[in-house]
Amino acid sequence: MAIVELTHEGELRFTALSTRGAQITLDSEGEYFSPMQLLLAALGGCTGMDVVSILKKMRQDVTGYRVEVDGVRADEHPRVWTEITIRHIVEGNNLQRAMVERAVNLSEEKYCSISAMLKATTIHTEIQISQPAGIGGD
């Protein structure tokens, strides 16, 4: 069981503390993550961890990886995410697109818990692959 305890810090700011001692501050004023931004970060982290793990098992030489997540919210309250785009930007030596796509698909369809919870939202996925600078070119 995972337990997160949130403590009110004033105004609309809370500090969340995990049972492992990790801490993050949330607010709605823009200084820290808002709860809705944190959900996007959780989705990106969840799928990113899956993809890195799967690509490592596939023996793909990943030298850099970034996940960008953006979303569109409904105009009316409760202002849920109605559309989310996940962009996987993968850099590595001789990466095989089919393996990267397979890793992303496995995360989306089987492993990422956050993605499974958000299935009512339209989630778009994009993949970019590049070689590290100075490799295989003029």
Secondary structure, 3 states (H helix, E strand, C coil): CCCEEEEEEECCEEEEEECCCCEEEECCCCCCECHHHHHHHHHHHHHHHHHHHHHHHCCCEEEEEEEEEEEEECCCCCCCEEEEEEEEEEEEECCCHHHHHHHHHHHHHHHCHHHHHCCCCEEEEEEEEECCCCCCCC
